Amino acid sequence: MTEVDIHYPQLRSLLMQYDHVSFDVFDTLVRRNCASFRSIWRFMEKQADARLGVRTELAHDREAAEIRAYRSGAAAPDLQMIYAYTRYPEKIQQYLIHMEKKRSSL
């Protein structure tokens, strides 16, 4: 994920080129129950490790997978694509996706 250093006059100039502009404000302005997305992954890691009986290193793997998904050229990779870049078998990927969706909606 890339952060862009842009100032208001530049942003305004860019936005004025378009008739319609939309912004994704879903979780950051509406409600967020954790300090960072990494907190969700660390919480999920503890649960997955206990449930699967193995050390997953999910928090690290999840972040690395998302970086790889973005580097592949995907503008906005979904969870299916992100988890495809992990080392986990398909069944575990689906379990983790389900768990992440559940945790993200709390």
Secondary structure, 3 states (H helix, E strand, C coil): CCCCCCCHHHHHHHHCCCCCCCCCCHHHHCCCCCCCHHHHHHHHHHHHHHHHCCCCCHHHHHHHHHHHHHHCCCCCCCHHHHHHCCCCCHHHHHHHHHHHHHHHCC
